[in-house]
Amino acid sequence: MAEATAVKKPRASKKAAEGAHRLRIRVRAYEHGVLDGAVKQIIDTAARHSATVVGPVPLPIDIKKYTVNRSAFIDKDSREQFEMRIHKRMIDILNPSAKVIEALTNIDLPSGVSIDVKMM
């Protein structure tokens, strides 16, 4: 019997990122158009200072659904449903320099966009 051996290819990007510092930026917004504009600003700012950018990676959309009664008293069967969608993206910047971090802190993003920044 001949045994088949699977050859795993090493992932170059993961190997390079293991020993390096990484700036992980998570961007959230209710509107995807505003979110994509903010992500483009962040990537352009990082690219202007010659930083290595990985992403943007689209993350799953959080959907919050609310059901309310239409009337306060008599019609229990009549209800309305509302939902809020929170769109998310993740960007990694590998080996960020001080200039890149300073430029990202001074960036002016549109309202309605929230950002979480972690150094890994």
GUMI-598959 format. One line per 5 residues: number of its first residue (from 1); their letters; for each residue x, y, z of N, C-alpha, C, O, CB. Coordinates in Angstrom, 1 decimal, decimal comma. Glycine has a CB too. Layout:
! GUMI-598959
NUM = A = X Y Z X Y Z X Y Z X Y Z X Y Z  ...
! end
This chain:
! GUMI-598959
1 = MAEAT = 0,8 -1,2 0,0 0,0 0,0 0,0 0,9 1,3 0,0 1,8 1,4 0,8 -0,9 0,0 1,2  0,5 2,1 -0,8 1,3 3,4 -0,9 0,6 4,4 0,0 -0,6 4,6 -0,2 1,4 3,9 -2,4  1,3 5,0 0,8 0,7 6,0 1,7 0,9 7,4 1,1 2,0 7,8 0,6 1,4 6,0 3,1  -0,1 8,2 1,1 0,0 9,5 0,6 0,3 10,5 1,8 -0,3 10,5 2,8 -1,4 10,0 0,0  1,3 11,3 1,6 1,7 12,2 2,6 1,4 13,6 2,1 1,7 14,0 1,0 3,3 12,1 2,9
6 = AVKKP = 0,7 14,3 3,0 0,3 15,7 2,7 1,5 16,7 3,0 2,0 16,6 4,2 -1,0 16,1 3,4  1,8 17,5 2,1 2,9 18,4 2,3 2,2 19,8 2,7 1,5 20,3 1,8 3,8 18,6 1,1  2,5 20,3 3,8 2,0 21,6 4,2 2,9 22,7 3,8 4,1 22,7 4,0 1,7 21,7 5,7  2,3 23,7 3,1 3,1 24,8 2,7 3,2 25,9 3,9 2,1 26,2 4,4 2,6 25,5 1,4  4,4 26,4 4,2 4,4 27,4 5,3 3,9 28,7 4,8 4,0 29,1 3,6 5,9 27,6 5,7
11 = RASKK = 3,2 29,4 5,7 2,6 30,7 5,3 3,6 31,7 5,6 4,0 31,9 6,8 1,3 30,9 6,1  4,1 32,4 4,6 5,1 33,4 4,7 4,7 34,6 5,6 5,4 35,1 6,4 5,6 33,8 3,4  3,5 35,0 5,4 3,0 36,2 6,1 2,9 35,9 7,6 3,2 36,8 8,4 1,7 36,7 5,6  2,5 34,7 8,0 2,3 34,4 9,4 3,7 34,2 10,0 3,9 34,7 11,2 1,5 33,1 9,6  4,6 33,6 9,3 6,0 33,4 9,9 6,7 34,8 10,1 7,4 35,0 11,1 6,8 32,5 9,0
16 = AAEGA = 6,5 35,7 9,2 7,1 37,0 9,3 6,5 37,8 10,4 7,1 38,7 11,0 7,0 37,8 7,9  5,2 37,6 10,7 4,5 38,4 11,7 4,7 37,9 13,1 4,4 38,6 14,0 3,0 38,4 11,3  5,2 36,6 13,2 5,3 36,1 14,6 6,3 36,8 15,4 6,1 37,1 16,6 5,7 34,6 14,5  7,5 37,2 14,9 8,5 37,8 15,6 8,4 39,4 15,6 9,2 40,1 16,2 9,8 37,4 15,1  7,4 39,9 14,9 7,3 41,3 14,7 6,2 41,9 15,6 5,3 41,2 16,1 7,0 41,6 13,2
21 = HRLRI = 6,3 43,2 15,8 5,3 43,9 16,5 4,2 44,2 15,5 4,4 44,4 14,3 5,8 45,2 17,2  3,0 44,3 16,0 1,8 44,5 15,2 0,8 45,4 15,8 0,6 45,4 17,0 1,1 43,1 14,9  0,3 46,3 15,0 -0,7 47,3 15,5 -2,0 46,8 14,9 -2,2 46,8 13,7 -0,4 48,8 15,1  -2,9 46,3 15,7 -4,2 45,8 15,3 -5,3 46,9 15,5 -5,5 47,3 16,6 -4,6 44,5 16,0  -5,9 47,3 14,4 -7,0 48,3 14,4 -8,3 47,7 14,0 -8,4 47,1 13,0 -6,6 49,5 13,4
26 = RVRAY = -9,3 47,8 14,9 -10,6 47,3 14,6 -11,5 48,5 14,5 -11,6 49,4 15,4 -11,2 46,4 15,8  -12,2 48,6 13,3 -13,0 49,8 13,0 -14,5 49,3 12,9 -14,8 48,3 12,3 -12,6 50,5 11,7  -15,4 50,1 13,6 -16,8 49,7 13,6 -17,6 50,9 13,2 -17,3 52,1 13,5 -17,2 49,2 15,0  -18,7 50,7 12,5 -19,7 51,7 12,1 -21,0 51,1 11,8 -21,1 49,9 11,5 -19,1 52,6 10,9  -22,1 51,9 11,8 -23,4 51,5 11,4 -23,6 51,5 9,9 -24,4 50,7 9,4 -24,5 52,4 12,1
31 = EHGVL = -22,9 52,4 9,2 -23,0 52,4 7,7 -21,8 51,9 7,1 -20,7 52,4 7,4 -23,3 53,9 7,3  -21,9 51,0 6,1 -20,7 50,4 5,5 -20,0 51,4 4,6 -18,7 51,3 4,5 -21,1 49,2 4,7  -20,6 52,4 4,0 -20,0 53,4 3,2 -19,0 54,3 4,0 -17,9 54,5 3,5 -21,0 54,2 2,4  -19,5 54,7 5,1 -18,7 55,5 6,0 -17,5 54,7 6,5 -16,4 55,2 6,6 -19,5 56,1 7,2  -17,7 53,5 6,8 -16,7 52,6 7,3 -15,6 52,3 6,3 -14,4 52,4 6,6 -17,3 51,2 7,8
36 = DGAVK = -16,0 52,1 5,1 -15,0 51,9 4,0 -14,2 53,1 3,7 -13,0 53,0 3,4 -15,7 51,4 2,7  -14,8 54,3 3,8 -14,0 55,5 3,7 -13,0 55,7 4,8 -11,9 56,2 4,5 -15,0 56,7 3,7  -13,4 55,4 6,0 -12,5 55,5 7,2 -11,3 54,5 7,0 -10,2 54,9 7,3 -13,2 55,3 8,5  -11,6 53,3 6,6 -10,6 52,3 6,4 -9,6 52,8 5,3 -8,4 52,6 5,4 -11,2 50,9 6,1  -10,1 53,3 4,2 -9,3 53,8 3,2 -8,3 54,9 3,7 -7,2 55,0 3,3 -10,1 54,4 2,0
41 = QIIDT = -8,9 55,8 4,5 -8,0 56,9 5,1 -6,9 56,3 6,0 -5,8 56,7 5,9 -8,9 57,8 6,0  -7,2 55,3 6,8 -6,2 54,7 7,6 -5,1 54,0 6,8 -4,0 54,1 7,1 -6,9 53,6 8,6  -5,5 53,2 5,7 -4,6 52,5 4,9 -3,7 53,5 4,1 -2,5 53,3 4,0 -5,3 51,6 3,9  -4,3 54,6 3,6 -3,5 55,6 2,9 -2,5 56,3 3,8 -1,4 56,6 3,4 -4,5 56,7 2,3  -2,9 56,6 5,0 -2,0 57,2 6,0 -0,8 56,3 6,3 0,3 56,7 6,4 -2,7 57,6 7,3
46 = AARHS = -1,1 55,0 6,5 -0,1 54,0 6,8 0,8 53,8 5,6 2,1 53,7 5,7 -0,6 52,7 7,3  0,3 53,8 4,4 1,1 53,6 3,2 1,9 54,8 2,9 3,0 54,7 2,3 0,2 53,3 2,0  1,5 56,0 3,2 2,2 57,2 3,0 3,5 57,2 3,8 4,5 57,8 3,4 1,4 58,5 3,4  3,5 56,5 5,0 4,7 56,4 5,8 5,4 55,1 5,6 6,2 54,7 6,5 4,4 56,6 7,3  5,2 54,4 4,5 5,8 53,2 4,1 5,7 52,1 5,2 6,7 51,5 5,5 7,2 53,4 3,8
51 = ATVVG = 4,5 51,9 5,7 4,3 50,8 6,6 3,6 49,6 5,9 3,0 49,8 4,9 3,3 51,3 7,8  3,8 48,4 6,4 3,3 47,2 5,8 1,9 47,0 6,4 1,7 46,9 7,6 4,2 46,0 6,1  0,9 47,0 5,5 -0,5 46,9 5,9 -1,1 45,6 5,5 -0,9 45,2 4,3 -1,4 48,1 5,3  -1,8 44,9 6,4 -2,5 43,7 6,1 -4,0 43,9 6,3 -4,4 44,3 7,4 -2,0 42,5 7,0  -4,7 43,8 5,3 -6,2 44,0 5,4 -6,7 45,0 4,4 -5,9 45,4 3,5 -6,5 44,4 6,8
56 = PVPLP = -7,9 45,5 4,5 -8,8 45,3 5,6 -9,5 43,9 5,5 -9,9 43,5 4,4 -9,8 46,4 5,6  -9,7 43,3 6,7 -10,4 42,0 6,8 -11,8 42,3 7,2 -12,0 42,8 8,3 -9,6 41,1 7,7  -12,8 41,9 6,5 -14,2 42,1 6,9 -14,5 41,1 8,0 -14,3 39,9 7,8 -15,2 42,0 5,8  -15,0 41,6 9,1 -15,5 40,7 10,2 -17,0 40,6 10,2 -17,7 41,3 9,5 -15,0 41,3 11,6  -17,5 39,6 10,8 -19,0 39,3 10,8 -19,8 40,5 11,3 -19,3 41,3 12,2 -19,3 38,1 11,6
61 = IDIKK = -20,9 40,8 10,7 -21,8 41,9 11,0 -22,6 41,5 12,3 -23,2 40,5 12,3 -22,7 42,3 9,8  -22,6 42,4 13,3 -23,4 42,2 14,4 -24,8 42,8 14,1 -24,9 43,9 13,7 -22,8 42,9 15,7  -25,8 42,0 14,2 -27,2 42,4 14,0 -28,0 42,3 15,3 -28,1 41,2 15,9 -27,9 41,5 12,9  -28,4 43,5 15,7 -29,3 43,5 17,0 -30,7 43,8 16,5 -31,0 44,8 15,9 -28,8 44,7 17,9  -31,6 42,8 16,9 -33,0 42,9 16,5 -33,8 43,3 17,7 -33,6 42,7 18,8 -33,5 41,6 15,8
66 = YTVNR = -34,8 44,2 17,5 -35,7 44,6 18,6 -37,1 44,5 18,1 -37,4 44,9 17,0 -35,4 46,1 19,0  -38,0 43,9 18,9 -39,4 43,7 18,6 -40,2 44,5 19,6 -40,0 44,4 20,8 -39,8 42,2 18,6  -41,1 45,4 19,1 -41,9 46,2 20,0 -43,4 46,1 19,6 -43,7 45,9 18,4 -41,4 47,7 20,0  -44,3 46,4 20,6 -45,7 46,4 20,3 -46,0 47,7 19,5 -45,4 48,8 19,9 -46,5 46,3 21,6  -46,9 47,7 18,6 -47,3 48,9 17,9 -48,2 49,8 18,7 -48,0 51,0 18,7 -48,0 48,5 16,6
71 = SAFID = -49,0 49,2 19,5 -49,9 50,0 20,3 -49,6 49,6 21,8 -49,1 48,5 22,1 -51,4 49,8 20,0  -50,0 50,4 22,7 -49,7 50,2 24,1 -50,7 49,3 24,8 -50,3 48,7 25,8 -49,6 51,5 24,8  -51,9 49,1 24,3 -52,9 48,5 25,1 -53,5 47,3 24,5 -53,5 46,2 25,1 -54,0 49,5 25,4  -54,2 47,3 23,4 -55,1 46,2 23,0 -54,5 45,2 22,0 -54,8 44,1 22,1 -56,3 46,8 22,5  -53,8 45,7 21,0 -53,4 44,8 19,9 -52,0 44,2 20,2 -51,0 44,7 19,8 -53,3 45,6 18,6
76 = KDSRE = -52,1 43,1 20,9 -50,8 42,4 21,2 -50,2 41,7 20,0 -49,0 41,5 19,9 -51,1 41,3 22,3  -51,0 41,3 19,0 -50,5 40,6 17,8 -49,8 41,5 16,8 -49,1 41,1 15,9 -51,6 39,9 17,2  -50,0 42,8 17,0 -49,5 43,8 16,1 -48,1 44,3 16,6 -48,1 45,0 17,6 -50,4 45,0 15,8  -47,1 43,9 15,9 -45,7 44,2 16,4 -44,9 44,7 15,3 -45,1 44,5 14,1 -45,0 43,0 17,1  -43,8 45,5 15,6 -42,9 46,0 14,7 -41,5 45,4 15,0 -41,2 45,2 16,2 -42,8 47,6 14,6
81 = QFEMR = -40,7 45,2 14,0 -39,3 44,7 14,3 -38,3 45,7 13,7 -38,5 46,2 12,5 -39,1 43,3 13,7  -37,3 46,0 14,5 -36,2 46,9 14,0 -34,9 46,2 14,2 -34,8 45,3 15,0 -36,3 48,3 14,8  -33,9 46,6 13,4 -32,6 46,0 13,5 -31,5 47,0 13,4 -31,7 48,0 12,6 -32,4 44,8 12,6  -30,4 46,8 14,1 -29,3 47,7 13,9 -28,1 46,8 13,4 -27,9 45,7 14,0 -28,9 48,4 15,2  -27,5 47,2 12,4 -26,3 46,4 11,9 -25,0 47,2 12,2 -24,9 48,3 11,8 -26,5 46,1 10,3
86 = IHKRM = -24,1 46,5 12,8 -22,8 47,0 13,1 -21,8 46,3 12,2 -21,5 45,2 12,3 -22,4 46,9 14,6  -21,2 47,1 11,2 -20,2 46,6 10,3 -18,8 46,8 10,9 -18,6 47,8 11,5 -20,3 47,3 8,9  -18,0 45,8 10,7 -16,6 45,8 11,3 -15,6 45,4 10,3 -15,8 44,6 9,4 -16,6 44,9 12,5  -14,4 46,0 10,4 -13,2 45,7 9,6 -12,0 45,6 10,6 -12,0 46,3 11,6 -13,0 46,8 8,5  -11,0 44,8 10,2 -9,8 44,7 11,0 -8,6 45,0 10,0 -8,5 44,5 8,9 -9,7 43,3 11,6
91 = IDILN = -7,7 45,8 10,5 -6,5 46,2 9,8 -5,3 45,9 10,7 -5,3 46,2 11,9 -6,5 47,7 9,3  -4,3 45,2 10,2 -3,0 45,0 10,9 -1,9 45,8 10,2 -1,8 45,8 9,0 -2,6 43,5 10,9  -1,1 46,5 11,0 0,1 47,2 10,5 1,3 46,6 11,2 1,4 46,6 12,4 0,0 48,8 10,8  2,1 46,0 10,3 3,3 45,3 10,8 4,5 46,2 11,0 4,8 47,1 10,2 3,7 44,1 9,8  5,2 46,1 12,1 6,3 46,9 12,5 6,1 48,4 12,4 6,7 49,0 11,6 7,5 46,4 11,7
96 = PSAKV = 5,1 48,9 13,1 4,8 50,3 12,9 5,9 51,2 13,5 6,4 50,9 14,6 3,5 50,7 13,5  6,3 52,2 12,8 7,3 53,2 13,4 6,6 54,3 14,2 5,3 54,3 14,2 8,1 53,8 12,2  7,3 55,1 14,8 6,7 56,2 15,6 6,0 57,2 14,7 5,0 57,7 15,2 7,8 56,9 16,4  6,5 57,4 13,5 5,8 58,3 12,6 4,4 57,8 12,2 3,5 58,6 12,1 6,7 58,5 11,4  4,3 56,5 12,0 3,1 55,9 11,6 2,0 56,0 12,7 0,9 56,4 12,5 3,2 54,4 11,2
101 = IEALT = 2,5 55,7 14,0 1,6 55,8 15,1 1,1 57,3 15,3 0,0 57,5 15,6 2,3 55,3 16,4  2,1 58,2 15,2 1,7 59,6 15,4 0,7 60,1 14,3 -0,2 60,8 14,6 3,0 60,5 15,4  0,9 59,6 13,1 0,1 60,0 12,0 -1,3 59,4 12,2 -2,3 60,1 11,8 0,6 59,6 10,6  -1,4 58,2 12,7 -2,7 57,6 12,9 -3,5 58,2 14,1 -4,7 58,2 14,1 -2,5 56,1 13,2  -2,8 58,7 15,1 -3,4 59,4 16,2 -4,0 60,7 15,8 -4,9 61,2 16,3 -2,5 59,5 17,4
106 = NIDLP = -3,3 61,4 14,8 -3,8 62,7 14,3 -4,8 62,6 13,2 -5,2 63,7 12,7 -2,6 63,5 13,9  -5,2 61,4 12,7 -6,1 61,3 11,6 -7,5 61,8 12,0 -7,9 61,5 13,1 -6,1 59,9 11,1  -8,2 62,4 11,1 -9,5 62,9 11,3 -10,5 62,0 10,6 -10,6 62,1 9,4 -9,7 64,4 10,9  -11,3 61,2 11,4 -12,2 60,3 10,8 -13,6 60,8 10,9 -13,9 61,6 11,8 -12,1 58,9 11,5  -14,6 60,4 10,1 -15,9 60,8 10,1 -16,6 60,4 11,4 -16,2 59,4 12,1 -16,7 60,3 8,9
111 = SGVSI = -17,7 61,1 11,8 -18,4 60,7 13,0 -19,2 59,5 12,7 -19,6 59,2 11,6 -19,4 61,9 13,4  -19,4 58,7 13,8 -20,1 57,4 13,6 -19,2 56,3 13,4 -19,6 55,1 13,3 -21,0 57,5 12,5  -17,9 56,5 13,4 -16,9 55,4 13,3 -16,1 55,3 14,6 -15,5 56,3 15,1 -15,9 55,7 12,1  -16,1 54,1 15,2 -15,3 53,9 16,4 -14,2 53,0 16,1 -14,2 52,1 15,2 -16,2 53,2 17,5  -13,1 53,2 16,8 -11,8 52,5 16,5 -11,2 52,0 17,8 -11,2 52,6 18,9 -10,8 53,5 15,9
116 = DVKMM = -10,8 50,7 17,8 -10,1 50,1 18,9 -8,7 49,7 18,4 -8,5 49,1 17,3 -10,8 48,8 19,4  -7,6 50,2 19,1 -6,3 50,0 18,6 -5,6 49,2 19,7 -5,6 49,5 20,9 -5,5 51,3 18,4  -4,9 48,1 19,3 -4,1 47,2 20,2 -2,7 47,0 19,6 -2,6 46,8 18,4 -4,8 45,9 20,5  -1,7 47,0 20,5 -0,4 46,7 20,1 -0,1 45,3 20,5 -0,3 44,9 21,7 0,7 47,7 20,8  0,2 44,4 19,5 0,4 43,0 19,8 1,9 42,6 19,6 2,2 41,5 19,8 -0,5 42,2 18,9
! end
